[in-house]
Amino acid sequence: MSPRSLLPRRRVRAAAAPLAAAALAAAVAPALLGDAPAPPPAPPPARVEAPPAPPPPDRPAAPPRAPVEGLPELAARWRLAVLEGRRPQVLSLTAALRAAPDGPALLARLAADPHERVRAYAVRELGRRRDPAQRDLLAAARRDPSPHVRENADWALAQLEVR
C-alpha cells in the first residue's frame, strides 16, 4: 500500500490549496511590487431603483379612511377597524353587529363598500349568520372584481348549504 493512499481524501484536496494560492501570488506579485501598473479599482455597482408599481385596475383607489356617507356609527367603527387591521376591535364590533337588530342590513350595506377588504369581511360575516335571506346578495358577491370577495362569497354560500 502506498503512503499516499493512507491519507484521507480531504487532506489530499487540502494539499492542493497552497498550490493555487502560490499561483495567484505569482500572478499578482508584479503588480504589488511596482513592476506593472495596478489595475484601477472597480467602480461600485450602480444602484437601480424600480419605479413604484401602479395599483391593479380592479382595486378601488379610495383612501382606506374615507368615510361613507350616512353610515351608522357602529358600522363606521367596524369598517375603520377592518381597514386598519385591528383584530380585537373587529371581533368586539362584530359581536355588537350580530346583536344589533339592524345588523344584517348594515352588513349588506358594508358588502357594497368601495374597499375590497370591507366587502370581503362583510360577506364572510353574512355567511357566518347562515341567513337564507342573504342568498341573493352572496350570489351577487361571487361576481365581484376582487378575488378575496369572491372567495368569501363562495365560502358564505357553502355555509348556507351546511345548515
C-alpha positions as CSV (number, residue, x, y, z in Angstrom):
1,M,0.0,0.0,0.0
2,S,1.4,3.4,-0.9
3,P,1.8,6.1,1.8
4,R,-0.4,8.4,-0.2
5,S,-3.4,6.0,-0.1
6,L,-3.2,6.1,3.7
7,L,-4.0,9.9,3.8
8,P,-7.7,10.8,3.9
9,R,-9.1,12.3,0.7
10,R,-9.8,15.6,2.5
11,R,-6.1,16.1,3.1
12,V,-5.2,15.4,-0.4
13,R,-7.6,18.0,-1.6
14,A,-6.5,20.5,1.0
15,A,-2.9,19.9,-0.1
16,A,-3.7,21.3,-3.5
17,A,-4.9,24.6,-1.9
18,P,-1.4,26.0,-1.2
19,L,-0.5,25.4,-4.9
20,A,-3.4,27.5,-6.1
21,A,-2.5,30.3,-3.6
22,A,1.1,30.2,-4.8
23,A,-0.1,30.6,-8.4
24,L,-2.3,33.5,-7.5
25,A,0.5,35.2,-5.6
26,A,2.9,34.8,-8.6
27,A,0.3,36.5,-10.9
28,V,-0.3,39.4,-8.5
29,A,3.3,39.9,-7.3
30,P,4.4,42.1,-10.3
31,A,1.5,44.5,-9.7
32,L,2.2,44.7,-6.0
33,L,6.0,45.2,-6.4
34,G,5.6,48.0,-8.9
35,D,6.8,46.2,-12.0
36,A,3.4,46.6,-13.7
37,P,0.7,49.2,-13.2
38,A,-2.0,48.1,-10.9
39,P,-5.4,47.9,-12.4
40,P,-7.8,50.7,-11.4
41,P,-10.3,49.8,-8.7
42,A,-13.7,48.6,-9.9
43,P,-16.4,51.2,-9.7
44,P,-19.2,50.5,-7.2
45,P,-22.2,48.9,-8.8
46,A,-24.9,51.3,-9.9
47,R,-28.0,51.4,-7.8
48,V,-31.1,50.9,-9.9
49,E,-34.4,51.6,-8.3
50,A,-37.6,50.2,-9.8
51,P,-40.4,52.7,-10.3
52,P,-43.4,52.1,-8.0
53,A,-45.9,49.7,-9.4
54,P,-49.3,51.2,-10.3
55,P,-52.3,49.8,-8.3
56,P,-54.1,47.0,-10.0
57,P,-57.1,48.2,-12.1
58,D,-59.7,46.1,-10.2
59,R,-59.0,47.7,-6.8
60,P,-60.6,50.9,-5.8
61,A,-58.3,54.0,-5.4
62,A,-60.4,55.3,-2.5
63,P,-58.3,56.0,0.6
64,P,-59.0,53.5,3.4
65,R,-60.2,56.0,5.9
66,A,-62.6,57.8,3.6
67,P,-65.9,57.9,5.5
68,V,-69.0,56.5,3.9
69,E,-71.9,58.9,3.9
70,G,-74.8,58.1,6.2
71,L,-73.2,55.0,7.7
72,P,-74.3,54.4,11.4
73,E,-71.6,54.8,14.0
74,L,-71.4,51.1,14.8
75,A,-70.9,50.2,11.1
76,A,-68.4,53.1,10.6
77,R,-66.3,52.0,13.6
78,W,-66.4,48.3,12.3
79,R,-65.3,49.5,8.8
80,L,-62.4,51.5,10.2
81,A,-61.2,48.7,12.4
82,V,-61.3,46.3,9.4
83,L,-59.3,48.7,7.3
84,E,-56.7,49.4,9.9
85,G,-56.3,45.7,10.7
86,R,-57.2,46.0,14.4
87,R,-58.4,42.4,15.0
88,P,-59.5,42.8,18.7
89,Q,-61.7,45.7,17.8
90,V,-63.1,43.9,14.7
91,L,-64.0,40.9,16.8
92,S,-65.8,43.0,19.5
93,L,-67.6,45.2,17.0
94,T,-68.6,42.1,15.0
95,A,-70.2,40.8,18.1
96,A,-72.1,44.1,18.5
97,L,-73.2,43.9,14.9
98,R,-74.5,40.4,15.5
99,A,-76.5,41.6,18.4
100,A,-77.9,44.7,16.7
101,P,-81.4,44.3,15.2
102,D,-80.3,46.0,12.0
103,G,-77.0,44.0,11.8
104,P,-77.8,42.1,8.6
105,A,-78.9,45.4,6.9
106,L,-75.7,47.1,8.0
107,L,-73.6,44.1,6.7
108,A,-75.4,44.1,3.4
109,R,-74.6,47.8,3.1
110,L,-71.0,47.2,4.0
111,A,-70.9,44.4,1.4
112,A,-71.2,47.2,-1.2
113,D,-68.3,49.3,0.3
114,P,-65.8,50.8,-2.1
115,H,-62.9,49.0,-0.4
116,E,-62.5,45.3,-1.1
117,R,-61.3,44.4,2.4
118,V,-64.5,45.7,3.9
119,R,-66.6,43.9,1.3
120,A,-64.8,40.6,2.0
121,Y,-65.2,40.8,5.7
122,A,-68.9,41.8,5.4
123,V,-69.6,38.9,3.0
124,R,-67.9,36.5,5.4
125,E,-69.8,37.7,8.4
126,L,-73.1,37.4,6.4
127,G,-72.1,33.8,5.7
128,R,-71.5,33.1,9.4
129,R,-75.1,34.2,10.1
130,R,-76.3,31.4,7.7
131,D,-79.3,33.5,6.8
132,P,-81.0,32.2,3.6
133,A,-82.5,35.7,3.0
134,Q,-78.9,36.8,2.1
135,R,-78.5,34.2,-0.7
136,D,-79.1,36.8,-3.5
137,L,-76.6,39.2,-2.0
138,L,-74.0,36.5,-1.6
139,A,-74.6,35.3,-5.1
140,A,-74.0,38.8,-6.4
141,A,-70.8,39.0,-4.4
142,R,-69.5,36.0,-6.4
143,R,-69.3,38.4,-9.4
144,D,-67.2,41.0,-7.5
145,P,-63.9,42.1,-9.2
146,S,-61.9,41.2,-6.1
147,P,-60.8,37.6,-5.8
148,H,-60.9,38.0,-2.0
149,V,-64.6,39.0,-2.0
150,R,-65.4,36.1,-4.5
151,E,-63.6,33.6,-2.3
152,N,-65.5,34.8,0.8
153,A,-68.8,34.7,-1.1
154,D,-68.2,31.1,-2.1
155,W,-67.5,30.2,1.5
156,A,-70.6,32.1,2.7
157,L,-72.8,30.3,0.2
158,A,-71.3,27.0,1.3
159,Q,-72.3,27.8,4.9
160,L,-75.9,28.2,3.8
161,E,-75.8,24.6,2.5
162,V,-74.2,23.3,5.7
163,R,-77.2,24.3,7.8
